[in-house]
């Protein structure tokens, strides 16, 4: 059974540009959540999507947005990139069972120059 | 707002030692708690999940306990090996969606 797949794995952008990251969840998982990991702030929750609807949102500016498609694949977008957006962006998928275990992908490493 | 703290932030031990990693959280009304391992530059690997109704979970050399009333969880690693070297993260899953609050992690180094 394939795990959570994130693309691209690495990317370099310049300030002011925008970026789109993609996440394919484990087959059958309908919940996808996104996290940002930086050395200074650690792991912080961005947002969660379930059945194409945003269910929860973390404390990030409106430049950070996301969506989920009918096949549960999700994308997140960051517009007007800032140097501080350099981070590892992690996606997790969750089954709809009672346990609520989250499974993470390898992440997308974004560097903003 | 849930806050999660992990102590110690870093730990260096010789191979073979048994060790305990600590995690504390401020709001005891949790759904479950997960322990993860992260290798440098990699994603998170789920190690153990303890549901709110459980007291402990075991997987091989790993044992995690949960005391909701005191807001604490511990991860016990038996007979540590150099391959256990990684960062260990504790995450609390609150009710109302799949949103985790993470601790800062414990960076473990096991020396041969």
Interface residues (C-beta under 8 A of the other chain):
Chain A: X4 X6 X31 X33 X35 X42 X43 X44 X45 X48 X50 X55 X56 X58 X88 X90 X92 X94 X99 X100 X101 X102 X103 X104 X105 X106 X107 X109
Chain B: X31 X32 X34 X36 X41 X42 X43 X44 X45 X46 X49 X51 X89 X91 X93 X96 X97 X98 X99 X100 X101 X102 X103 X104 X105
